[in-house]
Amino acid sequence: MARTNGRDLPFLVAGGGIGGLAAAHALALKGFSVRVLEQADGFREIGAGIQLGPNIFKALEKIGLKDAILADAWKPPHQEMRDALTGKLITDLPITEEFYRRFEQPYAVTHRHDIHATFLKACQGSNLITLETEREVVDFEDDGKAVSVKLQTGERIEGRALIGCDGLWSKVRGKVVGDGKPRVSGHIAYRAVLNKEDVPADLWQPGIILWAGPRTHFVHYPLRRGELYNLVAVFHSDKYVEGWNTEGDKELLFEHFKGQRPEVLRMLERIETWRFWVLCDREPIKEWSKGRVTLLGDAAHPMLQYLAQGACQATEDAVWLAEKAAEQPDNLEAAFQAYQQQRYLRTARVQIMARVYGEFYHARGPAAELRDAMLSSRTTSQSYDSIEWLYGTT
């Protein structure tokens, strides 16, 4: 087939998760055609609740999906941290009009399925996007004019460029970066979702509540307009299992949370079946683009969940990638380099600070006392100052 710098070919997106669909939608808005290649037999998002900081809403506003995401979300009035052993309030961050004035956007929590469904609907509504399932990308070749992708079936597909949105265990990253397996953090997260009516009335709270314990933390908050309640319990463990949806051992969970506040234990007891995942990340890198191939989201910069920025940073990536591609549509190698240059320091900072926050949440002994003294002495304005770097820019 005759080609002029591959312009008659679509962008190929490996992976149909939040990042992949956000990228497809953002590129289509710039007039590019896109084929999304998802390895599963359907487009779905496994998981539970995620937090959405003001920075993702700035990105969503640029691609016209802010209101649709907010329609399913819950806006918590505050975030608080308590000592899981004593119940003492450590810090309480109001999410009020002052917060909105400071960061110019809301803070919300939502179900991963809901935000994914919004991106999916937007992609389904575009005649520039083709959504394909059971299409696992296992290899690719870049000849400088186009990219040829090899699927698990052996089939080959040609595209203008390839965007690896295939997550933490990205096969595209394996060839672009080649840095081996992810770094196992030594932390495990158990997750569950309850219907509101299954939460004891005296324990249901509208805010985001985090119970910080020695080498543990437990967080809970409403989801889906308040109809659901999200629970996430994290503790230190050397256990390692790939994936996001393994059934968790309740006895192991309660062993780690033994001796904590009745509010914590009563909430944990409400769950019949927990799902867990092992928390992993990677060392920050400066280069994740090579020729007409680039990475996005967890494939580029996987991070621990302690800053609640995985989906947020992937969505920022998508917006910037589309912007840079639109600026240099005939030189995608340069566009991808510009996108990478725009993003690598910001995402590296989030990766590093997420590790630091994990240490804060799980502190024990003198470290916990120092954390409590530092956080409890801050004014609301000082607390906002401390997150300006994250929420104030994209």
Stockholm file with secondary structure:
# STOCKHOLM 1.0

chainA/1-394         MARTNGRDLPFLVAGGGIGGLAAAHALALKGFSVRVLEQADGFREIGAGIQLGPNIFKALEKIGLKDAILADAWKPPHQEMRDALTGKLITDLPITEEFYRRFEQPYAVTHRHDIHATFLKACQGSNLITLETEREVVDFEDDGKAVSVKLQTGERIEGRALIGCDGLWSKVRGKVVGDGKPRVSGHIAYRAVLNKEDVPADLWQPGIILWAGPRTHFVHYPLRRGELYNLVAVFHSDKYVEGWNTEGDKELLFEHFKGQRPEVLRMLERIETWRFWVLCDREPIKEWSKGRVTLLGDAAHPMLQYLAQGACQATEDAVWLAEKAAEQPDNLEAAFQAYQQQRYLRTARVQIMARVYGEFYHARGPAAELRDAMLSSRTTSQSYDSIEWLYGTT
#=GR chainA/1-394 SS CCCSTTTTSCEEEECCSHHHHHHHHHHHHTTCCEEEECSSSSCCCCCCEEEECHHHHHHHHHTTCHHHHHHHCBCCSEEEEEETTTCCEEEEEECSHHHHHHHSSCCEEEEHHHHHHHHHHHHHTCTTEEEESSCCEEEEEECSSCEEEEETTSCEEEESEEEECCCTTCHHHHHHTCCCSCEEEEEEEEEEEEEGGGSCTTTCCSSEEEEEETTEEEEEEEEGGGTEEEEEEEEECCCCCSSSCEECCHHHHHHHTTTCCHHHHHHHHTCSCCEEEEEEECCCCSCCEETTEEECGGGTCCCCGGGCCHHHHHHHHHHHHHHHHHHCTTCHHHHHHHHHHHHHHHHHHHHHHHHHHHHHHTCCTHHHHHHHHHHHTCCHHHHHHHTHHHHSCC
#=GC SS_cons         CCCSTTTTSCEEEECCSHHHHHHHHHHHHTTCCEEEECSSSSCCCCCCEEEECHHHHHHHHHTTCHHHHHHHCBCCSEEEEEETTTCCEEEEEECSHHHHHHHSSCCEEEEHHHHHHHHHHHHHTCTTEEEESSCCEEEEEECSSCEEEEETTSCEEEESEEEECCCTTCHHHHHHTCCCSCEEEEEEEEEEEEEGGGSCTTTCCSSEEEEEETTEEEEEEEEGGGTEEEEEEEEECCCCCSSSCEECCHHHHHHHTTTCCHHHHHHHHTCSCCEEEEEEECCCCSCCEETTEEECGGGTCCCCGGGCCHHHHHHHHHHHHHHHHHHCTTCHHHHHHHHHHHHHHHHHHHHHHHHHHHHHHTCCTHHHHHHHHHHHTCCHHHHHHHTHHHHSCC
//
